[in-house]
Amino acid sequence: MELIPRRRTGGFTLVELLVVIAIIAILIALLLPAVQAAREAARRTQCNNNLKQLGIAMHNYHDVFKRLPGDGGFHPNYEDVSHLVTMMPFMEQGVVYDRINFQLTDPEESIIDNAGTRLVSHVVSGLQCPSETQGMNGRLAAYEGCSHSEKHKYLSAYTSYAGSIGSQCMDGGNDVPCNMRAIVGTGDVRGRGQDWFGRAQGIKGCRGADALQGHGGTDPQVVSGIKSRSGWSAKLRDIFDGTSNTIAFMEIRQYCGNVCHSWQGWADGRAVWYATTAPINFPTCAGENGVEGIPGWISSTAGCHSSFSDATAMGAKSLHPGGAHFCLCDGSVRFISETIEHATYQALGDRRDGMPIGPY
């Protein structure tokens, strides 16, 4: 009897199908990091450009007012309007700026459009890094001071950039004890691990009656950076170290900071006094890098990793791997590594330390 061979029908066997699926999965696994890296590179470029625009606005502001922007500017409510607000006419935000009522006790709550939007809730895309992931459509929950029970009905728009108060005394006192010496060493003038060049010498601390002076008040001799926490800003001639050696703006992450301050948003002067005191990207963000808490909310970790530790929370942070962007006083933008020598970083923060700056 003659055997008739079976004719193989078209298609794949199960084994062949599994092999194809495995190959596709491997290709996706290889390509995905490259795609993510390309996207991050694009976001990083946009972030760099945002800071360049701030640098241009800063110099245009100085051309008009003969000093750099400060919190409150020439308005009486120094702690109520941020330096970013005073720069608005030079950031293509003049239409919004003209709607601000500076006669209010809280000008940052001015209604700026027919929809009833408050200035503090107004999202300025040029002030937000595209790498940022938290925030509700660019906004944070807003509270009055430190009381969680006094939650505002509106949200505050956040900023990814803030002017630098420099290498300042940022002691949190007994409320949130943080031993900065254990983090950065004792190379500073007083061996405290902060206030690197002794600007606050003679001041007991940075809390209570001393807070404004310790963080940089109206006395330029106490202020390390280009602006103080409240009421003073430098002229270009005050930057003795040179504009290419002094930080003007830094990347920040407001929700990684103190809800009493930074959660007030971009327009509130109480929210944007950031220093070079802490190492770049020091972990205080809830749910990240071992810090306890819900991501995008207040960290529950105590000590230096607490979001209530001004010495570490009110510093430069970004979601870019390895460092953060900074705009120098000459308007140039540099990406500074989080592994920079701390003494060099403090020298970049201070406008008149006299230290030569080498490669970094």
SERO-4910 file (N, C-alpha, C, O; in steps of 0.05 Angstrom, whole numbers):
BEGIN
 pado doro    nc1    nc2    nc3   cac1   cac2   cac3    cc1    cc2    cc3    oc1    oc2    oc3
  Met    A     17    -24      0      0      0      0     18     25      0     36     27     17
  Glu    A     13     43    -18     30     67    -20     20     88      0     -3     95      2
  Leu    A     41     98     15     34    118     35     35    146     22     53    153      7
  Ile    A     15    161     28     13    188     17     22    208     39      9    209     60
  Pro    A     44    222     35     53    241     56     33    262     62     19    273     44
  Arg    A     31    269     87     12    290     96     23    317     87     46    324     90
  Arg    A      5    332     77     13    358     67     11    379     90     -9    381    104
  Arg    A     33    393     95     34    412    117     19    437    110     24    449     89
  Thr    A      1    444    127    -15    469    122      2    493    130     21    491    146
  Gly    A     -5    516    119     10    541    125      5    550    154    -15    542    166
  Gly    A     24    567    165     21    577    192     45    570    209     64    558    199
  Phe    A     44    579    234     67    574    252     59    553    272     36    549    280
  Thr    A     79    539    280     75    520    303     76    537    328     85    560    328
  Leu    A     67    525    350     67    538    376     95    547    384    100    568    395
  Val    A    115    529    379    142    535    386    153    559    370    165    577    382
  Glu    A    147    559    345    156    582    328    143    608    337    156    628    338
  Leu    A    118    607    344    104    631    354    116    641    380    120    665    383
  Leu    A    123    623    398    135    631    423    162    644    419    170    663    432
  Val    A    177    632    400    204    643    393    201    672    383    216    690    391
  Val    A    182    676    365    178    703    353    170    723    375    180    745    376
  Ile    A    152    714    393    143    732    415    167    739    433    170    762    442
  Ala    A    184    719    438    207    723    455    227    743    442    238    761    456
  Ile    A    230    741    416    248    759    402    237    788    403    252    807    408
  Ile    A    211    791    399    199    817    400    202    829    428    207    853    430
  Ala    A    197    813    448    200    822    476    228    832    482    232    852    495
  Ile    A    248    817    472    276    825    476    282    852    462    295    869    473
  Leu    A    272    855    437    276    880    423    263    904    437    275    925    438
  Ile    A    239    900    448    226    921    462    242    928    487    245    952    494
  Ala    A    251    908    501    267    912    525    293    928    519    302    944    536
  Leu    A    304    923    496    328    937    488    323    966    479    339    984    484
  Leu    A    300    970    466    293    996    455    281   1015    476    286   1039    474
  Leu    A    267   1004    495    253   1021    515    271   1040    529    265   1064    531
  Pro    A    294   1031    541    312   1050    554    322   1072    536    325   1095    544
  Ala    A    326   1064    510    336   1085    491    314   1106    486    320   1130    484
  Val    A    289   1097    484    267   1115    480    264   1134    505    260   1158    502
  Gln    A    265   1122    528    263   1137    553    285   1157    556    281   1180    564
  Ala    A    310   1149    548    333   1167    550    329   1190    530    336   1213    537
  Ala    A    319   1184    506    314   1206    486    293   1226    497    296   1250    493
  Arg    A    272   1215    509    252   1233    520    263   1250    542    257   1274    544
  Glu    A    279   1238    560    291   1254    582    310   1275    572    312   1297    582
  Ala    A    325   1268    550    343   1288    538    327   1312    528    336   1334    530
  Ala    A    304   1306    516    287   1328    506    276   1345    529    276   1369    527
  Arg    A    268   1331    550    257   1346    574    280   1363    586    275   1385    595
  Arg    A    303   1351    588    326   1365    600    333   1390    583    340   1411    595
  Thr    A    332   1388    557    337   1411    540    317   1433    544    324   1456    545
  Gln    A    291   1425    547    271   1445    552    275   1458    579    271   1483    582
  Cys    A    282   1443    599    287   1453    626    311   1473    625    309   1495    637
  Asn    A    332   1466    610    354   1484    607    346   1510    594    354   1532    602
  Asn    A    329   1508    574    319   1532    560    302   1550    578    303   1574    577
  Asn    A    286   1537    596    269   1553    615    287   1570    632    281   1594    637
  Leu    A    309   1559    642    327   1574    659    342   1596    643    347   1617    654
  Lys    A    348   1591    618    360   1611    601    342   1635    599    351   1658    600
  Gln    A    316   1630    595    296   1652    593    295   1667    619    291   1692    619
  Leu    A    297   1653    642    297   1667    667    322   1685    670    320   1707    680
  Gly    A    345   1675    660    369   1691    660    366   1716    644    375   1738    653
  Ile    A    354   1714    621    349   1738    604    330   1757    618    335   1782    619
  Ala    A    309   1747    630    290   1764    644    303   1778    668    297   1801    673
  Met    A    320   1763    682    335   1775    705    351   1799    696    351   1820    710
  His    A    366   1797    674    382   1819    665    365   1842    654    373   1865    658
  Asn    A    343   1836    641    326   1858    633    314   1872    657    310   1897    656
  Tyr    A    307   1857    677    297   1869    702    318   1888    714    312   1910    722
  His    A    343   1878    715    364   1895    726    369   1920    710    375   1941    721
  Asp    A    366   1918    684    369   1942    667    349   1964    674    356   1987    673
  Val    A    326   1956    682    304   1975    689    306   1985    718    305   2009    723
  Phe    A    310   1966    737    308   1973    765    336   1975    778    337   1982    802
  Lys    A    357   1969    763    384   1972    774    390   1954    797    408   1960    813
  Arg    A    376   1933    800    381   1912    819    368   1886    810    350   1887    794
  Leu    A    376   1863    821    365   1838    813    337   1834    827    332   1847    848
  Pro    A    320   1818    816    293   1814    828    295   1802    855    310   1783    860
  Gly    A    279   1812    873    277   1801    901    248   1797    908    230   1806    895
  Asp    A    244   1783    930    217   1778    939    204   1803    949    212   1816    968
  Gly    A    183   1812    935    169   1837    941    177   1859    923    162   1878    918
  Gly    A    202   1858    913    211   1879    895    209   1906    909    219   1910    931
  Phe    A    195   1925    896    192   1951    907    164   1955    919    155   1977    925
  His    A    150   1933    924    124   1933    936    126   1929    966    145   1916    975
  Pro    A    107   1939    982    110   1937   1011    107   1910   1023    118   1904   1044
  Asn    A     92   1892   1009     86   1866   1021    109   1846   1013    105   1829    995
  Tyr    A    132   1848   1026    155   1834   1017    152   1804   1018    162   1790   1000
  Glu    A    139   1793   1038    136   1764   1040    112   1754   1025    106   1730   1026
  Asp    A     98   1771   1012     73   1762    999     75   1759    969     59   1745    957
  Val    A     95   1772    957     99   1769    928    127   1759    922    147   1771    932
  Ser    A    130   1738    907    156   1727    902    172   1743    880    160   1759    866
  His    A    198   1738    879    214   1751    859    206   1742    831    211   1757    811
  Leu    A    194   1718    828    185   1709    802    161   1726    792    159   1731    768
  Val    A    145   1736    811    123   1754    803    134   1780    793    124   1791    773
  Thr    A    154   1791    807    165   1817    798    178   1816    771    181   1836    758
  Met    A    185   1791    762    198   1788    736    178   1783    713    185   1782    690
  Met    A    152   1781    720    132   1774    700    132   1792    675    129   1781    653
  Pro    A    134   1818    678    134   1835    653    157   1828    634    156   1835    611
  Phe    A    178   1815    644    201   1809    628    201   1779    620    220   1769    608
  Met    A    179   1766    626    176   1737    619    151   1733    601    140   1711    600
  Glu    A    143   1754    586    120   1753    569     95   1746    585     76   1733    575
  Gln    A     94   1756    610     70   1753    627     60   1780    636     47   1782    657
  Gly    A     65   1801    619     57   1828    627     27   1831    629     18   1846    646
  Val    A     11   1817    613    -18   1820    614    -28   1810    641    -46   1823    653
  Val    A    -17   1788    650    -26   1777    676    -16   1795    699    -30   1801    718
  Tyr    A      9   1805    696     21   1823    717      4   1848    721      0   1857    743
  Asp    A     -7   1859    699    -23   1883    701    -49   1879    716    -62   1899    724
  Arg    A    -57   1855    720    -82   1849    734    -78   1845    764    -97   1841    779
  Ile    A    -53   1846    773    -47   1841    801    -55   1866    817    -48   1889    809
  Asn    A    -68   1863    839    -76   1885    857    -56   1885    880    -58   1870    899
  Phe    A    -36   1903    878    -15   1904    898    -25   1919    923     -9   1922    942
  Gln    A    -49   1928    923    -60   1941    947    -72   1920    967    -77   1927    990
  Leu    A    -75   1896    957    -85   1875    975    -64   1867    996    -40   1870    992
  Thr    A    -74   1856   1018    -56   1846   1038    -40   1822   1027    -17   1818   1033
  Asp    A    -54   1806   1010    -41   1783    997    -44   1787    967    -62   1775    955
  Pro    A    -26   1802    954    -29   1807    925    -28   1782    908    -38   1781    886
  Glu    A    -15   1760    919    -13   1736    903    -40   1722    900    -43   1704    884
  Glu    A    -61   1732    915    -88   1721    912   -105   1738    894   -130   1735    894
  Ser    A    -93   1756    879   -108   1773    861   -122   1756    840   -111   1736    830
  Ile    A   -146   1764    832   -161   1750    811   -150   1761    784   -151   1785    780
  Ile    A   -142   1743    767   -128   1753    742   -144   1747    717   -135   1755    695
  Asp    A   -167   1734    718   -183   1730    694   -212   1728    701   -220   1728    724
  Asn    A   -229   1727    681   -258   1726    685   -268   1700    697   -290   1699    707
  Ala    A   -251   1680    697   -258   1654    708   -253   1653    738   -260   1634    752
  Gly    A   -242   1675    749   -237   1676    778   -211   1663    787   -208   1657    810
  Thr    A   -193   1659    768   -167   1646    775   -150   1665    791   -147   1689    784
  Arg    A   -139   1656    813   -120   1672    829    -92   1670    817    -85   1651    804
  Leu    A    -77   1691    822    -49   1691    811    -34   1667    821    -19   1655    805
  Val    A    -37   1660    846    -21   1638    857    -29   1611    844    -13   1592    846
  Ser    A    -52   1610    831    -60   1585    818    -54   1585    788    -58   1565    774
  His    A    -44   1607    778    -38   1610    750    -13   1595    743      8   1600    753
  Val    A    -16   1575    724      7   1559    716     23   1573    694     12   1579    673
  Val    A     48   1578    700     66   1589    680     84   1566    670    101   1557    685
  Ser    A     79   1558    645     93   1534    635    124   1538    635    138   1519    639
  Gly    A    133   1562    631    161   1567    631    175   1565    658    199   1566    660
  Leu    A    158   1562    679    169   1559    706    168   1530    715    174   1524    739
  Gln    A    160   1511    698    157   1483    706    173   1465    688    170   1465    663
  Cys    A    190   1450    700    207   1431    685    190   1408    675    174   1397    690
  Pro    A    192   1400    650    176   1379    639    182   1351    651    167   1332    647
  Ser    A    205   1349    665    211   1323    678    196   1319    704    195   1297    714
  Glu    A    183   1340    713    169   1338    739    144   1321    736    130   1323    716
  Thr    A    139   1304    755    117   1284    753     94   1290    773     72   1281    768
  Gln    A    100   1304    795     79   1308    815     63   1333    809     69   1349    791
  Gly    A     43   1338    825     26   1361    822      1   1355    805      3   1339    786
  Met    A    -21   1368    811    -46   1363    797    -48   1384    775    -56   1407    780
  Asn    A    -41   1376    750    -41   1395    728    -24   1419    734    -31   1442    728
  Gly    A     -1   1414    745     18   1435    751     13   1450    777     24   1471    782
  Arg    A     -5   1438    794    -12   1452    819    -10   1434    843    -10   1409    841
  Leu    A     -7   1446    866     -5   1432    892    -29   1441    909    -41   1462    905
  Ala    A    -35   1424    930    -54   1433    950    -41   1457    965    -17   1458    969
  Ala    A    -58   1476    972    -48   1500    985    -58   1502   1014    -82   1497   1019
  Tyr    A    -40   1510   1032    -47   1513   1060    -39   1540   1070    -20   1552   1058
  Glu    A    -52   1550   1090    -44   1575   1102    -25   1569   1125    -33   1559   1146
  Gly    A      1   1575   1121     21   1568   1141     24   1538   1144     23   1523   1125
  Cys    A     29   1530   1170     35   1502   1175     11   1485   1183     13   1461   1188
  Ser    A    -12   1498   1185    -36   1483   1195    -49   1468   1172    -58   1479   1152
  His    A    -50   1441   1175    -63   1425   1155    -94   1429   1154   -107   1422   1135
  Ser    A   -104   1441   1176   -133   1445   1177   -141   1470   1162   -165   1474   1155
  Glu    A   -122   1487   1155   -127   1512   1141   -121   1509   1111   -106   1524   1099
  Lys    A   -134   1489   1099   -129   1484   1071   -146   1503   1054   -169   1507   1059
  His    A   -133   1515   1034   -146   1534   1017   -165   1520    998   -161   1496    992
  Lys    A   -185   1534    988   -203   1522    968   -190   1520    941   -199   1505    923
  Tyr    A   -168   1535    937   -155   1534    911   -128   1519    913   -119   1513    935
  Leu    A   -117   1513    890    -91   1500    889    -70   1521    882    -76   1540    868
  Ser    A    -45   1516    890    -24   1534    884     -6   1522    861      2   1499    863
  Ala    A     -1   1538    841     16   1528    819     45   1528    829     54   1547    842
  Tyr    A     59   1507    822     87   1505    831    106   1515    811    100   1519    787
  Thr    A    131   1521    820    153   1528    803    175   1507    806    178   1496    827
  Ser    A    190   1503    785    213   1485    786    239   1501    789    261   1490    788
  Tyr    A    237   1528    792    260   1545    793    257   1566    814    234   1576    819
  Ala    A    279   1574    827    277   1595    847    304   1609    849    325   1597    843
  Gly    A    304   1634    856    328   1649    861    343   1639    885    331   1627    903
  Ser    A    369   1643    885    386   1631    906    392   1651    928    401   1674    923
  Ile    A    388   1643    953    396   1660    976    425   1652    984    436   1664   1003
  Gly    A    436   1633    970    464   1626    974    470   1607    996    454   1590   1004
  Ser    A    495   1608   1006    505   1590   1027    496   1601   1054    512   1613   1068
  Gln    A    471   1597   1060    459   1611   1082    456   1593   1107    456   1569   1105
  Cys    A    452   1606   1130    445   1592   1155    416   1583   1152    398   1600   1150
  Met    A    411   1557   1154    384   1546   1149    376   1528   1172    359   1510   1168
  Asp    A    386   1532   1196    382   1515   1219    352   1512   1224    337   1532   1226
  Gly    A    343   1487   1228    315   1482   1234    309   1483   1264    286   1480   1271
  Gly    A    329   1488   1281    324   1489   1309    316   1463   1321    322   1442   1310
  Asn    A    303   1464   1344    295   1439   1358    270   1426   1346    264   1403   1351
  Asp    A    256   1441   1328    231   1430   1316    238   1406   1298    225   1385   1300
  Val    A    257   1410   1281    266   1388   1263    297   1388   1264    310   1399   1246
  Pro    A    308   1374   1284    337   1374   1286    350   1359   1263    342   1337   1255
  Cys    A    371   1372   1252    386   1361   1230    415   1368   1233    422   1392   1233
  Asn    A    432   1349   1237    460   1354   1240    474   1355   1213    482   1335   1202
  Met    A    477   1379   1202    488   1383   1176    518   1374   1175    528   1367   1155
  Arg    A    531   1376   1198    559   1368   1199    563   1339   1192    583   1332   1180
  Ala    A    543   1322   1199    545   1294   1192    542   1289   1162    549   1268   1152
  Ile    A    531   1308   1148    526   1305   1119    548   1317   1102    557   1305   1083
  Val    A    556   1341   1109    575   1356   1092    602   1361   1105    620   1371   1093
  Gly    A    605   1353   1131    631   1358   1144    631   1385   1158    611   1399   1160
  Thr    A    654   1393   1168    657   1417   1184    677   1436   1171    693   1450   1185
  Gly    A    677   1438   1145    696   1455   1131    688   1485   1131    703   1501   1121
  Asp    A    665   1491   1143    656   1519   1143    669   1534   1166    683   1523   1183
  Val    A    665   1561   1166    678   1578   1185    672   1571   1214    690   1572   1231
  Arg    A    647   1564   1220    640   1559   1248    637   1529   1254    630   1522   1276
  Gly    A    643   1512   1234    641   1483   1239    613   1473   1244    609   1453   1257
  Arg    A    593   1486   1232    565   1478   1236    554   1462   1212    533   1450   1214
  Gly    A    570   1461   1190    560   1448   1166    541   1465   1150    530   1455   1130
  Gln    A    538   1490   1157    521   1509   1142    531   1537   1148    549   1541   1165
  Asp    A    519   1557   1134    530   1584   1137    560   1583   1132    576   1592   1149
  Trp    A    568   1572   1109    596   1564   1103    616   1586   1108    638   1580   1117
  Phe    A    609   1611   1102    628   1633   1104    623   1651   1128    634   1673   1129
  Gly    A    606   1642   1146    602   1657   1171    587   1683   1168    592   1702   1183
  Arg    A    569   1684   1149    553   1709   1145    535   1716   1169    530   1739   1174
  Ala    A    526   1695   1182    507   1699   1205    522   1699   1232    509   1694   1252
  Gln    A    548   1705   1232    563   1705   1256    551   1726   1276    544   1748   1268
  Gly    A    548   1718   1301    537   1735   1321    507   1731   1324    495   1740   1343
  Ile    A    495   1716   1305    466   1710   1307    463   1684   1321    477   1664   1314
  Lys    A    445   1682   1340    442   1658   1356    434   1634   1340    444   1612   1343
  Gly    A    416   1638   1322    405   1616   1306    390   1626   1283    393   1649   1275
  Cys    A    373   1609   1271    358   1618   1248    328   1614   1252    313   1612   1233
  Arg    A    320   1615   1277    292   1611   1283    282   1635   1299    299   1651   1309
  Gly    A    256   1637   1302    245   1658   1319    253   1686   1310    251   1692   1286
  Ala    A    262   1702   1328    269   1730   1322    293   1732   1303    297   1752   1290
  Asp    A    309   1710   1302    333   1711   1285    327   1700   1257    345   1700   1240
  Ala    A    303   1690   1252    298   1675   1227    304   1692   1202    319   1683   1185
  Leu    A    293   1716   1201    297   1732   1177    326   1739   1173    336   1739   1150
  Gln    A    341   1745   1194    369   1751   1192    385   1726   1185    403   1726   1168
  Gly    A    379   1704   1199    394   1679   1194    390   1669   1166    409   1659   1154
  His    A    366   1672   1155    361   1663   1128    367   1685   1108    362   1682   1084
  Gly    A    376   1708   1118    382   1730   1100    359   1750   1101    340   1746   1086
  Gly    A    361   1771   1117    340   1791   1119    347   1815   1102    354   1812   1079
  Thr    A    344   1838   1114    348   1863   1099    377   1872   1100    385   1892   1087
  Asp    A    394   1859   1116    422   1867   1120    439   1853   1099    442   1828   1100
  Pro    A    449   1867   1079    465   1854   1058    490   1840   1067    500   1822   1054
  Gln    A    500   1848   1091    524   1835   1102    518   1807   1111    537   1790   1113
  Val    A    493   1801   1116    486   1774   1126    478   1756   1103    480   1732   1105
  Val    A    470   1768   1080    460   1753   1058    483   1742   1042    501   1756   1034
  Ser    A    482   1716   1036    503   1703   1021    499   1704    991    518   1709    976
  Gly    A    474   1700    982    468   1698    954    460   1724    941    467   1746    951
  Ile    A    445   1722    919    437   1746    904    412   1759    915    405   1781    908
  Lys    A    398   1745    933    374   1755    946    372   1744    973    385   1724    980
  Ser    A    355   1756    990    350   1746   1017    323   1732   1017    309   1732    998
  Arg    A    317   1721   1040    291   1709   1043    269   1730   1040    247   1724   1030
  Ser    A    275   1754   1049    255   1775   1049    267   1802   1050    282   1809   1068
  Gly    A    262   1819   1029    267   1847   1031    293   1858   1020    297   1882   1021
  Trp    A    311   1841   1008    335   1852    997    343   1835    973    340   1811    972
  Ser    A    354   1849    953    366   1836    930    391   1851    921    393   1875    925
  Ala    A    409   1837    908    435   1849    901    433   1865    875    415   1861    858
  Lys    A    452   1883    872    458   1895    846    481   1879    834    496   1865    848
  Leu    A    485   1880    808    506   1865    795    534   1873    807    552   1857    808
  Arg    A    536   1898    815    562   1907    826    567   1895    854    590   1896    864
  Asp    A    546   1883    866    550   1870    892    561   1842    889    568   1829    909
  Ile    A    562   1832    865    572   1804    861    602   1806    855    611   1805    832
  Phe    A    617   1807    877    646   1811    875    661   1787    863    682   1790    852
  Asp    A    649   1763    865    663   1739    855    660   1736    825    672   1719    813
  Gly    A    644   1753    813    640   1752    784    614   1738    777    606   1718    791
  Thr    A    600   1748    757    574   1737    750    575   1708    740    555   1693    742
  Ser    A    598   1700    729    601   1673    719    608   1653    741    610   1629    736
  Asn    A    612   1663    765    620   1646    787    599   1646    810    605   1637    832
  Thr    A    575   1657    804    555   1659    825    528   1650    815    519   1657    793
  Ile    A    515   1633    830    489   1622    823    467   1642    826    465   1656    847
  Ala    A    450   1645    806    427   1663    807    401   1647    813    386   1653    831
  Phe    A    396   1625    797    372   1609    800    380   1579    801    401   1571    790
  Met    A    364   1564    814    369   1535    816    343   1520    811    321   1530    814
  Glu    A    346   1495    803    322   1477    801    314   1469    829    330   1464    846
  Ile    A    287   1468    833    276   1459    858    253   1441    854    242   1438    832
  Arg    A    244   1428    876    220   1412    875    203   1420    900    209   1411    922
  Gln    A    183   1437    896    170   1450    918    156   1430    937    156   1435    961
  Tyr    A    145   1409    926    130   1390    944    149   1372    960    139   1356    976
  Cys    A    175   1375    956    194   1361    972    202   1378    996    219   1369   1012
  Gly    A    191   1401    999    198   1420   1020    176   1423   1041    157   1408   1042
  Asn    A    181   1443   1057    164   1448   1080    136   1459   1072    134   1478   1057
  Val    A    115   1445   1081     88   1454   1073     82   1482   1084     64   1495   1073
  Cys    A     97   1490   1104     93   1517   1115    102   1538   1095     93   1561   1096
  His    A    121   1531   1078    133   1550   1060    129   1542   1031    113   1555   1016
  Ser    A    143   1522   1022    145   1517    993    119   1509    980    116   1513    956
  Trp    A    101   1498    995     75   1490    984     57   1514    977     35   1510    966
  Gln    A     66   1538    984     50   1562    977     50   1568    948     34   1584    938
  Gly    A     69   1556    933     69   1560    904     89   1581    894    104   1593    910
  Trp    A     89   1585    868    109   1602    855    106   1632    861    126   1647    860
  Ala    A     81   1641    866     76   1670    868     80   1681    896     81   1705    900
  Asp    A     81   1663    916     82   1672    944    111   1674    953    127   1655    950
  Gly    A    118   1697    963    146   1702    972    154   1684    994    179   1680    998
  Arg    A    136   1672   1009    143   1654   1031    153   1627   1021    163   1611   1037
  Ala    A    150   1622    995    154   1595    984    180   1591    969    187   1568    964
  Val    A    194   1612    962    216   1609    943    242   1620    953    257   1633    937
  Trp    A    249   1615    978    275   1623    988    292   1598    991    292   1585   1012
  Tyr    A    306   1591    970    322   1566    969    352   1572    970    361   1592    960
  Ala    A    366   1554    983    395   1559    988    412   1536    976    402   1515    968
  Thr    A    438   1542    975    457   1521    967    468   1505    991    486   1489    988
  Thr    A    457   1510   1014    466   1497   1039    467   1467   1038    486   1454   1046
  Ala    A    446   1455   1027    444   1425   1026    457   1415   1001    458   1429    981
  Pro    A    467   1390   1001    477   1378    976    455   1376    955    432   1374    962
  Ile    A    463   1378    930    443   1376    908    429   1349    909    442   1328    912
  Asn    A    403   1349    906    386   1325    906    386   1310    932    383   1286    932
  Phe    A    391   1324    954    390   1310    980    361   1300    985    343   1316    982
  Pro    A    357   1275    992    330   1263    993    313   1274   1016    319   1270   1039
  Thr    A    291   1288   1008    270   1296   1027    243   1292   1015    223   1300   1027
  Cys    A    242   1279    991    217   1276    977    203   1250    985    214   1229    984
  Ala    A    178   1253    995    163   1230   1005    161   1208    984    155   1213    961
  Gly    A    167   1183    993    164   1160    975    187   1156    955    185   1139    938
  Glu    A    208   1172    958    231   1169    940    257   1165    956    261   1176    978
  Asn    A    275   1149    945    301   1145    957    301   1138    987    317   1147   1002
  Gly    A    282   1121    994    280   1112   1022    267   1131   1041    264   1125   1065
  Val    A    257   1154   1032    243   1173   1049    215   1164   1052    201   1158   1033
  Glu    A    205   1162   1077    179   1152   1082    157   1172   1075    162   1196   1075
  Gly    A    134   1162   1068    112   1179   1061    100   1173   1034    111   1157   1019
  Ile    A     77   1185   1028     64   1181   1002     76   1200    982     78   1224    987
  Pro    A     83   1190    958     95   1207    938     77   1231    932     53   1229    929
  Gly    A     90   1255    930     75   1279    925     63   1291    950     47   1310    948
  Trp    A     69   1280    973     58   1290    998     81   1295   1018    104   1292   1010
  Ile    A     74   1301   1042     95   1308   1062    109   1283   1072     96   1263   1078
  Ser    A    135   1284   1074    150   1260   1083    146   1257   1113    145   1276   1128
  Ser    A    145   1232   1122    141   1226   1150    168   1218   1163    168   1212   1187
  Thr    A    190   1219   1148    216   1213   1159    225   1236   1177    220   1259   1170
  Ala    A    238   1230   1199    248   1251   1217    276   1259   1209    289   1247   1192
  Gly    A    286   1280   1222    314   1289   1219    319   1302   1192    301   1316   1181
  Cys    A    343   1299   1182    351   1313   1158    335   1305   1133    334   1321   1114
  His    A    323   1282   1133    308   1273   1110    278   1281   1111    262   1274   1095
  Ser    A    272   1297   1131    244   1307   1134    240   1330   1115    258   1347   1111
  Ser    A    216   1332   1104    209   1355   1087    206   1380   1103    204   1402   1092
  Phe    A    206   1378   1129    205   1401   1147    233   1411   1155    235   1430   1170
  Ser    A    254   1398   1146    281   1406   1152    290   1427   1131    298   1420   1109
  Asp    A    288   1453   1138    294   1474   1119    323   1471   1109    328   1478   1086
  Ala    A    341   1462   1126    369   1461   1118    373   1442   1094    391   1446   1078
  Thr    A    357   1421   1092    360   1402   1070    338   1403   1050    342   1397   1026
  Ala    A    313   1410   1058    290   1409   1040    290   1434   1021    282   1432    998
  Met    A    299   1457   1032    299   1482   1016    325   1485   1001    340   1504   1004
  Gly    A    331   1464    984    355   1464    968    350   1455    940    327   1449    933
  Ala    A    370   1455    924    367   1447    895    361   1418    892    374   1401    904
  Lys    A    340   1412    876    332   1385    871    320   1383    843    309   1403    833
  Ser    A    323   1360    830    311   1356    804    306   1326    800    314   1310    816
  Leu    A    292   1320    779    287   1292    771    306   1283    749    303   1262    737
  His    A    325   1300    742    345   1293    723    366   1276    736    376   1283    758
  Pro    A    374   1253    725    394   1236    738    421   1250    741    432   1261    722
  Gly    A    431   1250    766    458   1258    771    463   1287    778    486   1294    785
  Gly    A    442   1304    778    447   1332    786    423   1349    780    400   1340    780
  Ala    A    428   1375    776    407   1395    771    417   1418    755    442   1422    753
  His    A    399   1433    743    407   1456    727    408   1481    745    393   1484    764
  Phe    A    427   1499    738    431   1524    752    435   1546    731    449   1542    711
  Cys    A    424   1569    736    429   1593    719    448   1610    735    442   1618    758
  Leu    A    471   1617    724    490   1635    737    483   1664    731    465   1670    715
  Cys    A    495   1682    745    488   1710    744    495   1723    717    486   1745    711
  Asp    A    512   1709    701    517   1720    674    496   1711    654    498   1717    630
  Gly    A    477   1695    663    456   1685    646    461   1658    634    443   1646    621
  Ser    A    484   1647    638    490   1620    627    478   1599    645    473   1604    669
  Val    A    473   1575    634    460   1553    648    480   1530    650    492   1522    629
  Arg    A    484   1519    673    501   1496    677    486   1473    691    470   1478    708
  Phe    A    492   1449    682    482   1426    696    504   1417    716    526   1409    708
  Ile    A    499   1420    742    519   1414    762    514   1387    775    491   1381    783
  Ser    A    534   1371    776    532   1344    787    526   1345    817    536   1362    831
  Glu    A    511   1325    825    505   1323    854    529   1314    870    529   1314    895
  Thr    A    551   1306    856    575   1298    870    596   1320    871    619   1315    878
  Ile    A    588   1345    864    606   1367    865    618   1370    893    604   1365    913
  Glu    A    643   1378    896    654   1383    922    638   1404    936    632   1425    925
  His    A    631   1399    961    612   1416    975    623   1444    978    608   1464    976
  Ala    A    649   1447    984    661   1474    987    659   1490    961    654   1514    962
  Thr    A    662   1477    938    659   1490    913    631   1499    908    626   1521    898
  Tyr    A    612   1482    915    583   1488    912    576   1512    929    561   1530    921
  Gln    A    587   1514    954    581   1537    971    593   1562    960    582   1584    962
  Ala    A    617   1560    948    630   1583    936    613   1594    913    612   1618    908
  Leu    A    601   1575    897    584   1584    876    559   1598    886    547   1615    873
  Gly    A    550   1590    910    526   1602    922    531   1629    933    513   1646    933
  Asp    A    555   1634    943    562   1660    956    572   1680    935    587   1672    917
  Arg    A    564   1704    938    571   1724    917    597   1739    923    607   1754    906
  Arg    A    609   1734    946    633   1750    953    652   1735    971    665   1747    989
  Asp    A    655   1709    968    673   1693    985    702   1696    977    720   1691    993
  Gly    A    707   1704    952    735   1707    943    749   1682    936    773   1682    930
  Met    A    736   1659    936    749   1634    930    750   1630    900    731   1634    886
  Pro    A    773   1621    890    775   1615    861    759   1590    855    760   1571    870
  Ile    A    745   1590    833    728   1567    825    743   1552    803    748   1562    781
  Gly    A    749   1527    808    762   1510    788    741   1494    773    717   1500    775
  Pro    A    749   1475    757    730   1459    742    710   1444    760    718   1435    782
  Tyr    A    685   1443    753    666   1428    769    645   1416    751    626   1403    761
***
